[in-house]
């Protein structure tokens, strides 16, 4: 798609070919989607790489000139490549993400109902709007932890991950999607992955100057805590969300149990990915602790059998 073209040489070093290989995104998808076949793994990997690229694109590209107008225009341009009918459009993609969206969407949408496509498109839009929120607040970070947690569900992109997970399993019926118990399970998954990432990526984001949108930083400012105590607060929130997800299979209807079990597997897989690959320097030595310190409460929280298993936090 051109992600390593010279035109993007000023982007973060982690999008060099070397850093990209070290991140091992295929490993992430294999660990978080252990039952998917080869074709599905390739599709899901490509979508996640495209959105990761977006996540790393907006801050360095638009923050320099505080150009939110151009960033918003780029979001609108990206959404043009995801038409509801799933049919190709006579558009000429102008950057790697537009090329990726155009390349992936037609094949992805082919097996989806119109309602499912709408949810998929809405999840991408939610992520992109969250990235715009992150851009708006990176230099004037929020100090309200509740506001941050609400926004974090968007710019982390995990809502998209949950919707995409259905592609390998089959579409869930609208009456299931509307259930409070089901929405609670998805939110718990999103929060757990996002908060864990905040803990293990804190030092890297300090170095990059983007730590204002990190839950550890927000908790510290909101509650007047030092970094370690703030990380402990976030870890407690994370553990509570893991507990919620652990109990979710008993609360959702039978047809959603397999999907919730897949969320549990994806959470455990995300932890293993951080531990094994150290993507983007997220698991380097840190006073906050890595996957075996703070934030480790869910590292092996779920067995393949679906039974919850609590680990002791250090």
N, C-alpha and C positions, 0 to 999 in steps of 0.2 A: 504493500500500500504506500510505500515511500516514507515510512516512519524514521528511517535513518538517513534521509537525504540531507545534503549539505545545507539546504535552506533552514534546517532546524538545528543547526550546530550550536546555537545559543541556548537551546533548551537544557533542562537538567541533565547532568552527566549520566544519570541512571537510564536514559534512553539511548545510550550508546549500545552497540551490538553486544559488547562485553557485559555491561550491566544488565541488559535485557536477558541474556543467557543465564546470568547468575540468579535472576529473579525466578526463573523456571515457572512461568505461568502454566504450561501444560501439567506440571506437577500439582499446582494448585487445583486445577480442574479435576485431575484424576483423583485427588484426595477428597474433594468436596462432592464429587459425583461418581462414587465408586461402582455404581451399577450401570452406568451409561455405556452404550456401545461406542465403537471407534468413530463412527460418523457424528454421533451426538457430541462426543468429547471435542471433536474438531470445531463444530459449530459453536458450542458454548465457550470454548477457549477463545475463538476469534472475537466473539461479542465482548468478552471481558477485556481482552487486550485493547479493543477499540475504545471502551469506556475508560480504561486506565489511562490511555493516551490523552483522552479529553481531560481527565482529572489533573494530569500534569501539564496540559497545554494552557489552561486559562490563566493560572496565576502568573507564570513568568511572561506570558505573551501580552496580557492586558493590564497587569498590575503596574508595569513600569510607567505607563502614561495614564493610569487610572481611567482607562477607556472602557467603561461599562457599556456604553452605547454600542460599540463595535462588538463586544462580547455577546450582548443580547441579540444583535443582528446575526452573529454566527450561530447562536442557538436556533433561531428561526430558520436559518439556512439548513442546518442539520435536520430539522424536523421535516423539511420538504422531501427528504430522502426516505421517509417512513410513511408513505401514503396508506390510508386505511384499507384501500382495496388490494394492497400488496402488489400492484402491477408496476412495472418499470416506468420511469418518467424520463422525458427527454432533457435531463439535466446534465451538466458537465461538472463532475466533482472537482473541487478546487484544492482539496487538501487530503491528507491521509484518512481522516475520520469520515469525510464525505464519501470517499471511495470505499471505505469499509462498510458504511451503512448501505450504500447502493448495492454493493456486492452481496451482502448478507441478507438483506431484508426480503427480497423476493422469495428465496428458498425457504426462509424461516416462516413467512406468512402463509405459504402454500397449504400447510396442514392446520391452520388456525381458523376458528370461526370468527366472524366479524367482532363479536363481543370480546373474544380473547385477544385479537389484534389490537382492539382499542385499549385493553388493559396493558398490553405490552408497550404500546406507544406512550401511554400515560406514564408508565414507570420510567421510560427513558426521559420523558419530559420532566418528570419530577426530579430525576437525578440532575439534569441540565439546569433546571431552575435552582436546585440546591447548590450547584457549583457557582452560579451567579451570586447567590446569597453569600457563599464563602468568599468570593472575590470582593463583595461589598464590605465584608466585616474583617478581612484579614488584617487591615491596618487600624481598625477601630473595633476590636473584638468585644463580643458581648460579655457581660459579667453576671448574667442571670443563668443559673445552671439549668433551670427548666426550659427556658427559651433555647438554650444550646442543644439540649437533648432532643427537642422537637425538630430543630433544623438538621441535626446530625443524621436523623433517619432519612433525610433527602440526599444530602451531598455525599453520603457514603456509598450510594448506589446499590445497597443491599436489597431494597425493594425490587429492583430490576432482577437481581439474582434469583429472588424467590419466584417471580413470574416466569422467568426463563426455565426454572427447574421443572415446570409443568411440561415443557416441550418434550422431555423424555418419558414422562409418566402419563400424559393425557390431561385434557382440560378438566378443571374442577367446575362443578355446577355453580351457578350464581347464588343459589340459596346457601351453599356451603361458604362461599366467599363472604357473604354478608354476616355470618355468625360472629358474635363478639368473641367467642372462644377461639375461633380460627384466626381472627385479626390479632388477638392477643399473642398467639403463638408466633405469628410472623413478626410482629413487633419485637418480641423477646429475642428471636433469632437476629434480627437486624441490630438491635441494641447490643447484644452480647459480642458480635463480631466487631462492631464499630468501637465499642469501649475498649476491647482488648487491643485493637489497633492503636487507639489513642495512647494507651500505656506504653506499648513497646516502640512506638514511633516518636515519642516525645523529644528525645535528644536530637534525632535527625531534623525534626521540624524547628527546633531551636536554632540549629546551624543554618537552616534555610531561611529563617525569618518568617515562617508561616505558622508558628506555634500558637498564635492567637485563636485559631480555630481548633484547638486540641482540648479535649475534656479535662485533662489533668490541669492544664493552665487555667481554664475557666473555673474549675472547682477551687483552685488555689486562690484566685482573686475574689471569687464570690464569698468564700468562707474564711478568708484570711489565713490560709494554711501554707506551710512550706511545701516543697515539691513532693517529698516522700509522703507526708500526711495527705496531700491532695490525691496522690496516686492511690493511697489506701481507700479513700472515699470512692473513687471511681471503681476500684476493684470490688468494693462492697456492692455497688450498683450492678456491676457486671455479674457477680455471683447471684444476686437476686433474680436477674434476667435468665441466668442459666437454670435456676430452680423452677422458674415459670415454664420454660421450655421443656424441662424434664417431666413436668406434670401434665403437659398439654395433650398427649395421646389419650388420656382418660377423659378429657373434656370435649374433644371434637367428635363429630359423627364418624362411623366406621370408614366411610369412603375417603376421609381426610387423614386417617391414621398413618397410612404409608407416606403421605406427603410430609407430615410433621416429623416422622422418623427420618426422612431425607434431610429436613432442616437440622435435626440433631447430628446426623452424619456430617453435614456440611460444616457445622460449627467445629466439630472435632477435627475435621480435615483442614480447616483454616488454621487451627492451632499447630497442627503438624507441619503445615507448609512454612509458617513462620519459623518453626524450630529447625527444619531441615535445610531451607534454602537461604534464610537470612535476607529476603528480598529487600532491596533499597536500603540496606543497612538497618532494618527494623529490629533485628535481634542481636545487634552488637552489644558489647558490655555496657551496662547502664546502671546508674545508681538507683533507678526505679525498679530494676530487676527485669529479667527476661521471662520466657515461658515457664521457667521453673521457679520464678519468684512471684512478685505481685502480678496479678492477671492470669495466674495459672490455674484458677479454680475449675476451669472447664476444659483443660487441655485434653483430658481423657474422660470427659464427663459421660460420654455415651458409647456403649459397646454396639457392635453390629447387630446384636439381638434386640436393641432398642431399649434395654434396661438402663436406667440412670445409675451413674456411679460417681459419687462425690470423692474428690481428692482433697487432701489437707493442704491448705495454703500456707506458704512460709511467711 
